[in-house]
Amino acid sequence: MLKAGFISLGCAKNLVDTEVMLGLLATNNIKITDNPQEADILIINTCTFIDSAKEESISTILQMADYKKQGNCKCLIVAGCLGQRYQQDLLDELPEVDAIVGTGDWHRIIEAINSTLVDKKRVLLVGKTDTLYDETMPRINTTPFYSAYVKIAEGCSNCCSYCVIPKVRGFFRSRTTESIVAEVKNLVASGVKEVNLIAQDTTSYGRDLYGSPRLTELLKELVKIDGLMWIRLLYCYPKYFSNELIELIATESKICKYIDLPLQHANNDILKAMLRQDSRKDIEKLLATLRARIPGIVIRTSFIVGFPGETEEHFEDLKQFVIEQQFDRVGVFTYSQEEDTIAANLPNQLSDEVKQERYHSLMTLQCQISEQLNQQLEGTILDVLIEQVNNNESEIIISGRSYREAPDVDGQIYVEKALDCKPGDIIKARIVQGFTYDVVAEKI
C-alpha cells in the first residue's frame, strides 16, 4: 500500500481543501502518514497570499524535496494557491516537483499521483477555478473530533487593490444551503460540537446563487440541528452585515457571540486606495450596533500597516481608532507588494523598516488593550470547551476555549481544578486571572 504525507499551509479555507484531498487518498487505498520518511508521496498544499506565505511554501517544498533525494519519496506534488499562481514557473525552477495541482483541481489529486507514478510524467493540472466541494465528497478532518471548519463559499469578488485571491481562487461562488446543512449534519453525527463557518467573505454568502445575501437563512437552518452546540462566524465583511443577521446572533444561543470582521484600515483615504467598500463612518456605525444589540460580543479584526501612501497621520488615525474601539482581538499584517495587483503599482511604496516600525507600534498598543480586557473578565463564568489535557513533569495542564476564542488564532483558557475533564467536554469555569492573550480559570 502506498503511503502519503500531507502538509497544509495557510488559512482554514486551504485546510478544508486538504481534508477533502486526504479523503480522496484514503478512498483510493493510499495510507496517510505523518512521517515524511515513510511517505511514497508527499503533497504540500500551499499559500501565496503575502510574501511570508510564499517564502514558507517554497521553503517547505525544498525541505520535502530532500526526502525525494534520499530515495524515500517517489512523488512530490505542489497543490493550492502557489501552484495556481506560478504554475509552469514552479515546474521549470523546481525539478524535484512532479506535479502541480491548482486550487480548482484538488479533485484530480489521484490523477496527479497516477501520472507521476504510473505514466512517469510531470504534470500541470491547473484549470478553471470554479470547483466547489459538497457533502458527498470524502473528507478526513484534521481538526479535533469536536470541532470542524465548513467552507460555505469559495473565491472572492471584492477585488481589493492589494489582494490576489480572485486571481488564484476565482470569483465568489456559494454552496447551496442544502449541501451545507447536509454536511454539518454529517459532522455532528460524527461527534462535532463546534462548526466554524468560513469563506473569503462570509456575509456575502448566497448573493451569487440566490440573488441576495442568505447567511441569516442558512444559520436559521443550522441552529435546528440537534447536537450542534456552537456555530462560529469567521471572515465576515462589513458591507452585508444586515440587521436581521445581528438580531439572529443576539437571540440564538447556538451562534457564538463572536465576530471576525476584517477591516484592514480605518482612515478613509487608505480605505479608498484599498478599494474597500466601507467608510470609517460605516464601520463605526456597525460596531456600535453590534455592541448595543449583543452584550458580551467579542470582535476580532485585522489591519494592514504600511500600505502605499500611508502617511504618519494616516497611521496615527488608525491607532486612535484602535484605542477608541477596544477590539478584543487584532491581527496586524505589514503590506505585501504583490505582483498583478493594483496596489503594487501605486506610488509612495513604503520601506520594510517603516512597515515593521508600524507593525510593532500597533501590536504593542493592542497587547495593552487585550490585557486590560482580559483582566476585566476576572470573576466571570464561561462555558469552556476542553481541548488539551497535557501531563508534564510536575503537573497536569488543562486548557480550552470559550465562545470568546476561535480555534488556531486566539488564546487559551487554562483551567485549574479540572482533573476529571477530557478533550471535548464543555464545563463551567470562573476566570481568575487575565493576561495579554490567555486567561486562567478554575472549574466550578
Secondary structure, DSSP 8 states (H G I E B T S, - for coil): --EEEEEE-S-HHHHHHHHHHHHHHHHTT-EE-S-TTT-SEEEEEE--SSHHHHHHHHHHHHHHHHHHHTTS-SEEEEEEHHHHHHHHHHHHH-TT--EEE-TT-GGGHHHHHHHHHTS---EEE---S-----TTS-----S-TTEEEEE-EES-----TT--HHHHH-S-EE--HHHHHHHHHHHHHTT--EEEEE-SSGGGTTHHHHSS--HHHHHHHHTTSTT--EEEE-S--STT--HHHHHHHHH-TTEEEEEE---B---HHHHHHTT-S--HHHHHHHHHHHHHHSTT-EEEEEEEES-TT--HHHHHHHHHHHHHH--SEEEEEE----TTSSGGG-S----HHHHHHHHHHHHHHHHHHHHHHHHHTTT-EEEEEEEEEEE-SS-EEEEEE-TT--TTTS--EEEES-TT--TT-EEEEEEEEE-SS-EEEEE-
